[in-house]
């Protein structure tokens, strides 16, 4: 079996047999990878807590027929330890992990931008920024990288410059009066401006936002995510709003 090294965030774990686990990883160089960690559930395991969800690790893996095998693991940043005692950060982080796994569909296909977005979002949230704001920004930017970039200035259908008063997840963002679809939302202009700031990572604008408009923005982000993933995220229901 060939050996390779990569940097990764642990997305999910599943029990396998009596002592092993299947670890789902988002790696820097190889995209989404599923690998077996042998003996990791034993108290004597050399991996310890290095292969828990949220952990940023440096790995050595052996290529296998269906699943690779983790042979070495070194912790780079223990985000699992930072978020475990903070419910809001833990639940927001769980949504980030599930979103990353859903958006990176093909295994062993490079997804560097998604990896960097996830690492950056976990770091930013760990540094103390409000978890809901980090989550909304991460979701919008991840969807954009995956090819679902929303429009918050020009009309998503005809391109007419805004500002516009209608928003439709199905159409891809804001809509002018001529292109408005039945059932479109009518968010406040302040909300649309905050959505643009979340997408761009303009934290000064987001931090100064009125809580009413931030809540409305959060609802629109969730609707946009659900539409483009076609089915909702299980973890999103547990995030305090």
N, C-alpha and C positions, 0 to 999 in steps of 0.2 A: 504494500500500500504506500502511495506517495504521501509525504508530509508537507504541510504548508502552515504558515503563520498568518494571523489576521487580528485586527482589533474589532471588538464587537460590543453591542449592547444586548443583554439577555432579555428577550421579549416574553418568553413563556416556557414553562416546564411541564412535563407529563411523566407520571410514574411508568416505569417499564420493568416488569419482573419484580423480584424481591428487593433489589438494591440499586437498580439503575434508574436513570431518567433520560427522556428525550428532551433536549434543550433546543428551543427555537431562537436563532440569533439573527440580528441585523448587523452585518459586517461592513467594514469600510471598503474592502476590495472585492468581495464575492457576493454581495447582496444578502438575500435571505438564505440561511443555511440551517438545516436540521441535523443535529448530531447527538450521539449517545455519550453520556457521561457515566462510565462504569463505576459501580460501587459508591456513587455519590450520596446515597441515602444511609450509608453506614456511618456510625459515629467516628470510625477511624479513617474516613475518606480524606485523601490528601487535598481534595478540592475545597472542603469546608463550605463556607457560604459564598464562595466566589462565583457560583453559577446560579444565583438567585435572580429573579426578574429585577430590572433596573440597573444591575451591576454593569459597569463599564470595564471590560476585561481585555487583556492581551492573551491570545490563545495559540496553541499549536494543535493542529488536527490532522488525523490520518484519514485519507480518502477511503470510503467504503462503497459497496455496491449500491445500497439504497440510502444508508445513513452514514455520515462521517463519524469519527470517534474522537472525542476530546482527549488529548494526551498530556497537555500542560495548560494551566490557567493561572494568570497573575492579575490581581485586581489593580485597575488603574484609578477608578473612582467608585466608592461604595455608595451609590445613590440609594440603594435599598435601605441602608442604615439611616440615611438622612430623612427619608420619607415615611418610614415604617410607623413612626409615632405621630405623624401629622396627617389626619384624615383627608383634609382638602388636597394636600399635595400628593398623597398616595392615590386618591381616586383620579385626580387630573392626570397624574403620570400613567396610571393604568390605561386611560383612554388613549394617551399618546402611543403606548406600546401596541395596543390593539389596532389602532389606525395604521401604524407602520406595517404591521403584519398584513393587514388587508390590502394596503396600497402596493406593496411590493409582492406581486403575485407570483412571478416565476422564481424558482430557486436557482441559486448560483448565477444570477444575472446582476451585474454591477448596479448599485443604487446609491452612489456616493452622496448625491444631494440629500436624499432622504436620511441617510445615516448622519450627515452633518447637521441637518435640521433637528433630528432627535437628540443628538448629543448637546447641541446648543440650547435646546429647550429645557432639558433636564438640568443643565448647568445654571441657566437663568433662573429657573424655579428654585433651585437649591440655594441661590444667592439671595433669596428673599422676596423676589417680585411676586405679586399676587398670582396664585395658581390659575385662577379663571382667565386672567388676561394672557398669561403665557400659553394656556391651552388653546384659547381662541386664535391667537396668532399662529401657533403651530399648525392647527387644523387648516387654516386658510392657506398657509404657505406650503404645506404638504400636498394639499389638493392641487395647488398651482403647479408644483413640480411634477405631479402625476398627470398633468394635462387638463385639469379642470379649473383653470385660473378664472376667478370671478371678476367682473367689471363693476367698479364702484363709481366711475366718473362718466364715461361715455355709455350710451345705450348698448346693451349687449347684443341687440339684433341688427340695428341699422347704423350704429356708430355715432349717432348725433351726440355732440358734447353735452354734458350735464350742467347743472345738477338735475336729477330726475327724481320723481316721487314714488315710483313703483319698484318693487324688487321681486324677482321670481327665480327660485333655485333651478327650475326646469330650463329657463332661458339663459341662465349663466350670469345673472347679476341684475343691475338696475335697468329699467325700461323707460323709454319716453312715452308720452301720452298716446302717440299713434301705435306703438308696438305693445302697449300694455296687454297682458294676458288675463283672462278671467281668473280670479282667485289670487292675484298678486297681492303681496303685502304692501302697505304704505308707511314705511318707517319715516321717522323724523329725519330731517337733513343732518342733524347732529349725529344721529346714529350711523348714517351712511358715511359721514366723515370719519367716525371712529372705526368703522369697518376697514376703510382705506388705510388708516393708521396702523391697525392691527396687521394687515397684510404686509405693510412696508416695514413693520418693526419700529415705528416712531413712538417710542415709549413715553416721551414727554407729553405728546398729545393724548395718548391713552390714559396716562396717570392723571391728567387734568380733566378727564371726561366726567360728566355728570353720571352718577350711578344709575339713573333711570335709563339713559341711553346706552350705557354699558350692558345693562340687562337685556335691553331690546336687541342689541348687537349679538349677544350670546345666543339668543333664541334663533336669530337668522343664520348664524354660523352652524348651529345644530341642524337646522332644516336643510341647509346647503349640503352639509356632510351626508345626512341621511339620504338625500336624493341621489347623490353621485355614487354612494356605496351600494345603493339599491336595497339594502336592509340595514337596520340600525345597529349600533354597537351595544353590546350587552353592558359594557362598563359605563357607558354614558349616563345611564339611569341612576347611578350611584353618586354622581358629582353634585355637590351642593350648589344650588343656583339662587 
